[in-house]
Every structure is written in structure tokens, then in C-alpha cells.
Amino acid sequence: MLKSIARAVGAAVRLSATTSSARALPLTSPTLCSQSSATTRAFTRSLWMMNNNGASSGYRPKLFSSKVLNPSVSCGCGELHTEGDKAFGDFLSDEIKEEKKIQKSKTLPKMSGGWELEMNGTEAKLTRSLSGEKITVTFNVNNSIPPNFEEEADQGQQKSAEEEPDIVSVPNFVVEVTKSAAKHSLVFDCHYPEDEVSHGEGEEESDVFAIREVSFQPEGDAEWKETSYTLNTDSLDWALYDHLMDFLADRGVDNTFADELTDLSTAMEHQEYIKFLEDLSGFVKCN
């Protein structure tokens, strides 16, 4: 009974969420993980954004004169190089050093429960087999960092590096459950709620993640059908919703899994960010 009440309270959060398709992974969700997570890192990548409301505000620090700078061709490569490019490259070199300094580990954390990891760029797939069933979880780290610094930036508050919030990736993820004798997979579109419901002493913990939609889709890599009925959980009977959550928990997709997923996603996102900075530095600098 207490579990149903806890999940009922969490419905208010999901009612405000925008309905998306099961494949719409790169949506933003705020952080729910503990600050002591082994893969979280200090918020360093957007310090000037916190001071100046970010790039979306239209403000840019005026680093150089507004006059057009003549390119420097002293390197002999024949490509365009400006003083601005040089300053940009120097900045990127410093930024890469700082990000590598705060990187906890160059290896990704392991998922408990016998999950096997496959990666393709920013997309990851976790698979496990259980008594004739195949469970697949896919997610993408793009756009998985919640912009939780904007409120503080609007208030003009400045913090030291030690006080900056940690960056945690909380991606939407899709769970596919396939039975050997079935022609279709049962698909769950899941996300991390915007606010974690707090409970008093003696009450059960709230669910770390929530189910947004449920549908049957063709097994494997076949195109998903938009004509397949999709069950939206916003107005779902809570008894049915509880059974769906228990169905996932019995297959290893529970709060522990959701916490470990954010650790993995955070480490992946940081690796991809450093790689992007390195590629950007190589593109800006003269090779």
C-alpha cells in the first residue's frame, strides 16, 4: 500500500513531462544521484556561463577587438589562422588538461547483475539473458546533462570550485523485453523524474526512475511501428502501473540499476566531452 502511495505521489511529476516516443532518448532530466558517486565530477565546463547566464543570453566576453583580424600564414600551411584561433586553441588546451585532471577513471564503471555493454559513439546498449528472456536497455548520453545551474546563474551567485555542483548524466532509457516464443518485444520508455519524492521515516523509498510509455514493437532492429498502440502512464491505473514496475524489477531494472546507469552514463558523457574538446582543438589549431 505504501509503495502505491509513493508512486501515486510521483505521478504529479510525470504529468508535467512531455510525451515522447520510445526512441526519443536524448531528453534532459535533472540529477538524482548522490554527490558521492564515484563518477561525478566538479562543474567546470561552464563557469563563464554561470557568471553570465550562458551562451543563450546573447552575452559573450569581449576577448579581442571587434576589428577583423588578418590571418597569419607564417606557418606556411596556407589555411586561415587568426589571433582569435590561437587564443581559442590555448584555451582548449587548458580546458582539456583540467577535464582530464578531474576525470575519476579512464575505464567505465561496471554494471552489476551480469549486464553486457556495447557502445556506438554516444549510444550504449546493455543486454542480459534471464530464463529464456532477453532484456535490452539502450540510452544515449547526448543532452543528458540537466541545466540545473541556470537558476543560480540568474541570481548572479558565484561559488568557488569546491562548491560547484557535480555534473551527473541522467538519460532517458528504453527497456525491451523479448521472449523466445514471442514475435514482439514489450518496450518500456523510461526516464528520471524531475523531482524525487521525499518520504518520512519508516516510509518506502520512491522509485528512482519512472515509466512514461509502454508498447509492443517488432523484435530486433526492425522499424518500430507508429501505428502500434502506446500506453501512456500519465492516466494509468496505479495497480497496473505497480505491476509494470514490479515486472521490470524482477528482470533487474530497479532502483539499483537506475543508480548504476547514471554512474555509467556520467562516465561515458565525460569521456565523449573530452574527446570532443580534443577534436575541436585539433580542428582549430594548425596541424
Number of C-alpha atoms within 10 A of each C-alpha: 5 11 14 15 14 18 19 16 15 22 20 14 17 21 13 11 14 8 14 13 12 21 13 14 23 18 19 20 22 19 24 19 19 12 15 9 15 14 24 24 21 17 18 17 14 13 17 14 17 22 17 19 21 18 12 9 9 8 11 12 7 7 8 11 8 7 6 8 12 10 14 15 12 8 10 8 10 11 12 12 19 15 13 15 17 15 15 15 19 14 12 19 15 10 17 18 12 14 20 14 10 15 17 15 13 11 10 15 17 14 17 11 12 13 17 14 14 12 13 8 11 14 16 18 18 18 16 16 15 11 8 10 15 16 23 19 22 20 25 26 28 19 17 24 21 18 13 13 18 16 12 14 18 13 11 13 10 13 13 6 11 9 10 15 16 19 24 30 31 33 29 27 27 23 24 23 19 22 16 11 8 11 12 17 20 17 23 25 23 21 24 25 26 18 15 18 17 13 11 7 7 6 12 14 17 21 18 20 24 22 22 24 20 22 18 19 23 17 18 13 6 8 9 14 11 9 7 11 11 16 14 15 19 19 11 11 10 16 9 11 19 14 11 15 18 14 13 17 14 10 17 19 19 17 15 14 17 21 18 17 23 24 24 24 27 27 26 24 21 24 19 16 16 18 13 13 16 16 11 14 19 14 11 19 15 16 8
